Amino acid sequence: MADQNSFVKKRKVFYVPGYDPMLPRRYRERYRSEGAAQAEISGYELAIKGRTGGRDNYGWSVNAQIDGHETETQIDFLLWSDIVENQMKTSVFASFITLLKTHWIYIGSGAVWQLFRMPNMPMIAALYPSIALILQIIIAALIVWGGAAMLGWIGALVGIALAWGFLHWIKRYDNKTYVNYLLTDYAFASYKAGEYSPDMSARMAEFSNTIHAAMTEDVDEVLIVGHSCGAHLSVTILADVLRKGMPDNAPKLAFLSLGQVTPMVSFLPNAWRLRRDLNFLSNRDDITWVDVTAPGDGACHALCDPVKVSGVAPADARWPLVISASFSQSLKPETFKKLRYQFFRMHFQYLCAFDQPKDYDYFQITAGPLTLRDRYHGRNPSPSRIEKPYAKYRSMEPSV
C-alpha cells in the first residue's frame, strides 16, 4: 500500500483503442455511465466532464473521491478510427480477396498452427468470419445454380444478379454480423506478415511524441491503457517513448493492457519490431505493466503472457504481471449468464462496471489515488497464466 505522500493527486491517462471505426464519444459515454454504476456499487464518487476537440485533443476529465482522497485525471483518447474506417471501405469482391490473402499469410507462414496449439485461443473470433464468408459464397453459388437449373443461361444471369444483390445486402448489415469488420481486423494485424502499415506507423509516432511530452507535465502518474489490438500497438508506442529518454523527476509511467490479442501479430514472421518491443519492455524497472484478460472473453488470448508465448522473454523478465478479471466471479451469476454469449460486449467488459469487483476496477485504476504499481504491489500473477513459448518466429531484427 502507498504511504500518504505517494497518493496520486493528478494523473494523465492515454487510451489506445482497438480496431474500432466508432468515434470516441461512445467511449466517453461508456466511461460516464459505467463509472457511475461502479461508483454506486463500490461506494466512491466520480465526476466526469467532457472535452471537445479534434483528433489530437479528444478526451474527458475525471474528479474522483475515493477512500478519503481526491484525484484529478485527464483522459486523452488517442484516435485512429479514421484509419480503421478507411480500411473497411471495401467492395464485396475485395472482401473475398482479403479473406484469401489473410489465410495465405497465416497458413503459409505456419503461424496459424502455433496459434491453434495455444490454450484459450479465441476460436470463435478466429473462425467466425471465414466460416461466414464461405457460407455466403455457397449460398450465392446455389442461387446461380438454381437459376440456371430452372431457366438455363437466362436463369443463370438472373441468379448472378440475385447472388450479387444478396452479398451486398449481407455486407450492408455488417454492423450486426461483424463479418467484414473481423476480416479487416485480421487483415490489419497481418499486414505484410506482421509489419505495421505506413499510416499506422506514422500515427503511432504521433502518439509516442504526445505521451513523451506528457512526461514533463505536473502529474504523479502517466498511464497508458491499450485495449484489444490497441494493447500491442501500445507496446511499441511505449517502447518508443522510453527510447526517447525520460526527463528528470518524470512522473510514474505505467501500462495497462486489456483483452490483448498480441500473439495474432507477434507470431507472424515479419513482426520483428513488435517482438523487439515486447522484449524491451519486459525487464524495465522504470515502468509498471499489468496485463488483464479473462477466460470469459472469447475475443482475447486469455491469461497469456504475451512476451513469453512469443518466445522473446529475457532471463530477467519481470513484466507483464498477468492477472484475470475473473468475469465469472466479479459479475453476478445472472449478469454473467446474460452477457456470456454477447461476445463483443464481453470483450469490452474490462471498461465496464462489475457487480462484485475483486482487485480489478477500471475506474479506480484510471481515476483513483493509487498508482498502478502501488495497486498491484505484491500481487501474484494468475496461477493459470500461459507462459510456454509457442511462437515459431522469434527474430527481433528485420530479415535481410
N, C-alpha and C positions, 0 to 999 in steps of 0.2 A: 504494500500500500504506500502511496505517496505521502511525504511529510507535508506540513502545512504550506511551506514555501514553494512547493513544486506543483501545486494545483494549477490547471490551465485557466487563465483568465481570458486569453484571446487565442483563437485558433483560425487557421486558414485551411479549408478543405478544397481539393481539386477532384472533381468527379469525372472519370473517364467511362462513358457508357459503352455497351457492347454494340453489336451490329444492329442498329435500330434506326429506321428512317423517320421516326417520330420526333417532333420538336421538343425541346427541353421543358416546355411549360408543363407537360404531363408529369415529368419527374418532380418538378416543384410542387405540383398539386398532390402528388402521391406523398411527398415528404410532409406536406402540411396535414393531410388527413390521417395518414398512418402515424405520424408523430403525435398528433393529438390523442389518438387511440392508445398508443403506448404510454404516453404521459399519464393518462387516466388510470390505466391498468397498474402502472408501476409507482404512481404517487409522486410525480415531479411535474414541473411546469416548462412548457416550451412556447415561445412567442416567435412566429415566423413572419418575415416581411420580404416581399418580392422585390426584385431589382430588374428593371428593364434594360435592354441593351442589345447589341448585335452579336455576331458570332464570337467576338473577343471579350464580351463583357456581359454574359448572362449568368444569373445566379440568384441567391437569396441569402438573407441573414437570419441567424437564429440566436435568440437570447434564452438561455436555459437557467433554471433554478433547480439544482439537484443536490441533495444531501447538504443543504445549507451553503452551497457555493454557487456563485453567479459566473457564467461563462458566455462570452460573446464569440460567435462563429460566423465567418463569411464562407459561403459555399460557392465556388466557381464551377460552372458546368463547361467542360472542355468539349466543344461541339464539333462533331464530324458527320452529322446526319446527312449533310448535303452530298458527301461522298457516297454514302450508302444509297441515297435516293437516286443518284445518277447511275450507279451500278445496277439498280433494279429496273431501270427503264429499258427493258429488253423485249424483243418480239417473241412470239411463240416458238418460232424456228430457232432463235438464238438460245432459248431456254434448253432445248434438247441438245444443241451443240455444247452448251455449258455442262450439261449432265455428262456427256461423253468425255469432254476434256478433264473434268474433275475426277471422274472414275479412272481415267488413264493415269493421272498423276498419282493417286492414292494406291491403285492396284499395281501399276507398273513399277513404282518405287518400292513396293513391298510394305509401305508404311501401314496400309490398312490391316495387314495380318498382325503387325505388332500391336496396333490399337485394339484389335478384337481379342487379343490374348489377355488384355488387362482386365482385372476385376472392376466392377462399377462402370463399365463402358456405357455411355449414353446411347443405348442401342436404338431406341425409338427415334430419337432425334437424328441419328446417323442413317437409318434405313428408310425412314418415312418418305422423304422427298423422292428418292429413287424409285421406290415401290409405287408411289402415287403417279409419277410421270410415266412409268412403264404401263400402268393400268390405263392411263389416259390414251397412250398410243394404241393399246389393244382395243379400247372402245372405239377410237377413231377408225382403226382398220376394219373393225366389224361393221361400222356404219357404211364404209365404202363397199365392203364385200356384199353387204345386204342389198345395197342399191344396185350393184352390178348383177347380182343373182336374180333380182326381180325384173329389171328393165334394161339389162345389157349395158352397152357403153354409155347410154344416156343416163341410166341409173347410177353408173359409176361416177359420172360428172356431178350429178346431184349429190351423191354420197360424199364426194370430196368437199363440196361446198358446205354440206351439213357438218362434216367432221371438222373442217377448219373453224366453222362457227362455234362448234362445241368446245374446241380447245381455247378459243378466245374467251368464251363465256366462263370457263373454269378459271382462266388467268385473271379475269376481272374481279373475281371473288377471292383473290389470294389473301386478303386481309382476314379471311375466315379459315382458309385451308392452310396457309403459310408454306405452300409447296415451293413457289418461286422464291419466297423470302429465304427459306432454309438453303435452297440450292445456291443462291447468290452468296449467302453467308459462307458456304463451303468453298465456293469459287474464290471468294476474297481471301480465305485462310490459305488456300493452296496456290496463290498467285506465284507463278514461276517456281513451283515446288518448294515454297516456304519463304520466299523473299517478301519484303514489304514493297507495295506498289509505289511509284514515284509520288503520286498525290498524297498517299498516306504518310510516306516518309517526310514530306515537306510539312504536313500538318503536325506530325509528332515532334519535329524540330521546333515548331512554334510553341507547342505545349511545354517542351523542356525549357525553353527560354523563359516562358511565363512563370513556371514553377521556380526556376533558379532565381529569378528576380524577387520572388516572394520570400526567399531565404534571407533577405535583408530587411524585411518588414518587422515591425514591433509586435510579434506574436510569439506565443510559447510553443506552438506545435504547428507544423505543416504536415497535413495528412493527405495522401493520395489514395483514392478509392477507385479500383478498377473492377467492373462487373462483366462477367461472361468473357467475350474475346477482348473487352477493354482491359482485362487483367493482364494478358500477355503483352498488349500494347503498352501498358503502364510499366511493365518490367523494363522495356527498352527506354521508355521516356525517363524513368527514374535513374537508370544506369547513365544516361546521357547527362542528367542533372549532376550526378555525383562526379562525373569525369570533368566537368567544368570547374570543380573545386568549390569548397564551401567557405563563405566569409567567416571572419571571426565572430564569435558569440552568436552563431546561427541558431535558429530555433530547432527543437527536436524534429527529426524527419522520420515519418512513418508511412507504411504502405499496407493497405487492407485490400486483399484480393478476394472477390466473392464469386462463387459459382463458375470458377475458371474452367476453360477448355484448352489449356496450353498444349497438351500433347497433340491435338489436332494439327498444330503448326510445327512444334518442336521436333516431331518425329519425321518430318519431311527432309529430303536430302539437302536442300538449299537454305534451311533455316539456321544457318551458322550464326547469324547475328543474334537471334533470339537465344540460342544455346549459350553463346558467349556472355550475354547479359544475365541469364539465369545463373551461370557460374560466378559472375562478377558480384552479384548481389548476395549470394548465399553465405558468404563469410564476413560480411561487413559488420563492424562494431559501431558504426555511426548511424545505423538505421534500425528500425523495427519492422518486421514483415510478418503479418498474420494472415494465413490463408484459411478462409471459411467456406466450406461446402456442406452438402447434406445428401445422404443416400436417397432422400425423398425427392430430390431434384433430378429428374430424368434427362436434363439437358446439360449436365456438367460431368466432369471427371471427379466424382465424389471421393473425398479423403485421399486424394492422390497428391503426393509431394511432387510438384512439377519439376523441381531440379533433379531429384534422384531418379525418377522414372525416365527422364530424358538422358540419363547417363552422364551428366556433367557436374555432379556434385564433388567438390574437393574434399579432402580428408577432414578438414576442419569446418565443414558446412554447419551453420547454425540456423539458417533460415530456409524456408519459412516455418513458422510454428503452425502446424496443420491441425485444425480443430473442426468439429462438426457443429452445425447449427441445430442439429437434432430436431428436425421438424416434427417427428412423431411424438416427441416428448415435450417440446416447447409450445406446441399447439394443442388445444383441447381435442379429444378424440372426434368430436362431432365436426370441428373445424377442419382437422386433417382429412377426415373422410370426405368432406365437401370439396376440398381443394385437390385431393390426391391425383385425380386424373385430368386436372386442368394444368397441363404440362408447362405452358408458358407462364401462367400465373405463379406456379411453384418456383419457376426459375427466377422470379422477381421477389420471392418471399423474403430474401435477405434484406430488402429495402422496406419491409413492412413490419407491422406490429405483431407481437407474439402474445398469445393468451396467458401463457405461464412461462415467461422467459427464463433461461438458465443464465449462463455467463456471456451470451451474445445478445446485445441490444444495440442495433444500428444507431439509434438516436443518442444513446449515452456515449457511444464511441465517437460519433461525429460532433456532438454538441456538449458533452459532459465535462466534468472537471478533471478527469484523469487522462494522461497521455496514453496512447496505445500500449507503450512499453510498460507503464505502471499498471494498467488494467490487467494485463496478462502476465505480469511478473510472477514467476514460479509456477505458471500453468503448464501442466504436462500435455504433450501432444496427444491426439486421439490414438488409443491403442490399436484401432483398426486401420490406421493410415497405411497407404501403399507406397513402398519405397524401392521395390525391385526395379532395376534399370531395364526397361523393356525396349528402349529405342535402338534401332539398328544403326542410324546415322548419328554420330556424336561429334563430328568435326565442329570446331569453333572458329574456323578460318575459311574464307571463300576458296572454292576449288579453282585451280588454275585452268 
